[in-house]
Amino acid sequence: MFKALGHPNRLVIVNAVANGERCVADLTELLGLDMSTVSNHLTVLRHVGILKSERRGTQIFYSLRKPCLMNLFCCLDDFHAIES
């Protein structure tokens, strides 16, 4: 899981879906990357259990499997604030 979160674009994706489900097109626009690259990042995050997906018509929407993951991010932000 931590290896999957080690890529900066994947952190952006996780942060984005923490604020509500997103489709590949939304994330492609947000990251400024091509759709295949974003899809590869989403696959990695889904395979390690961070994201879940739901197909609706021709689109697939992604959301956090465990929203409590964001607690870890908050905790890490607290550690960073202490060291600064």
NORDAMO-V450273 format. One record per residue. N is the residue number from 1. RES is the residue in one letter. PHI is phi as a letter, one per 20 degrees, with the letter a starting at -180 (NA if undefined). OMEGA is omega in whole degrees, -180 to 180 (999 if undefined). BURIAL is # if it has 24 or more other C-alpha atoms within 12 Angstrom, else .. Layout:
BEGIN
<<N & RES & PHI & OMEGA & BURIAL> <N & RES & PHI & OMEGA & BURIAL>>
END
This chain:
BEGIN
<<1 & M & NA & -178 & .> <2 & F & f & 177 & .> <3 & K & f & 178 & .> <4 & A & f & 180 & #> <5 & L & e & -178 & #> <6 & G & f & -180 & .> <7 & H & e & -177 & .> <8 & P & g & 180 & .> <9 & N & f & 178 & #> <10 & R & f & 176 & #> <11 & L & f & 177 & #> <12 & V & f & 179 & #> <13 & I & f & -179 & #> <14 & V & f & 178 & #> <15 & N & f & -179 & #> <16 & A & f & -178 & #> <17 & V & f & 175 & #> <18 & A & f & 179 & #> <19 & N & e & 180 & .> <20 & G & p & -177 & .> <21 & E & f & -177 & #> <22 & R & c & 173 & #> <23 & C & e & -178 & #> <24 & V & g & -179 & #> <25 & A & f & 178 & #> <26 & D & f & -177 & #> <27 & L & f & 177 & #> <28 & T & f & 178 & #> <29 & E & f & -179 & .> <30 & L & f & -175 & .> <31 & L & e & -177 & #> <32 & G & m & 179 & .> <33 & L & d & 177 & .> <34 & D & f & -173 & .> <35 & M & f & -179 & .> <36 & S & f & 178 & .> <37 & T & f & 178 & .> <38 & V & f & 179 & #> <39 & S & f & 177 & #> <40 & N & f & 178 & .> <41 & H & f & 179 & #> <42 & L & f & 178 & #> <43 & T & f & 178 & .> <44 & V & f & -179 & #> <45 & L & f & 179 & #> <46 & R & f & -178 & #> <47 & H & f & 178 & .> <48 & V & e & 175 & .> <49 & G & n & 180 & .> <50 & I & e & -179 & #> <51 & L & d & 168 & #> <52 & K & c & -177 & #> <53 & S & c & 178 & #> <54 & E & b & 180 & .> <55 & R & e & 174 & .> <56 & R & c & -176 & .> <57 & G & m & -179 & .> <58 & T & e & -178 & .> <59 & Q & d & 174 & .> <60 & I & d & 179 & .> <61 & F & d & -177 & #> <62 & Y & d & 176 & #> <63 & S & b & 179 & #> <64 & L & f & 175 & #> <65 & R & f & 179 & .> <66 & K & c & -179 & .> <67 & P & g & 179 & .> <68 & C & f & 176 & .> <69 & L & g & -179 & #> <70 & M & f & 174 & .> <71 & N & f & 177 & .> <72 & L & f & 179 & .> <73 & F & f & 179 & .> <74 & C & f & 179 & .> <75 & C & f & 178 & .> <76 & L & f & 175 & .> <77 & D & f & 178 & .> <78 & D & f & 178 & .> <79 & F & f & -180 & .> <80 & H & f & 180 & .> <81 & A & f & 180 & .> <82 & I & f & -177 & .> <83 & E & f & -176 & .> <84 & S & f & 999 & .>>
END
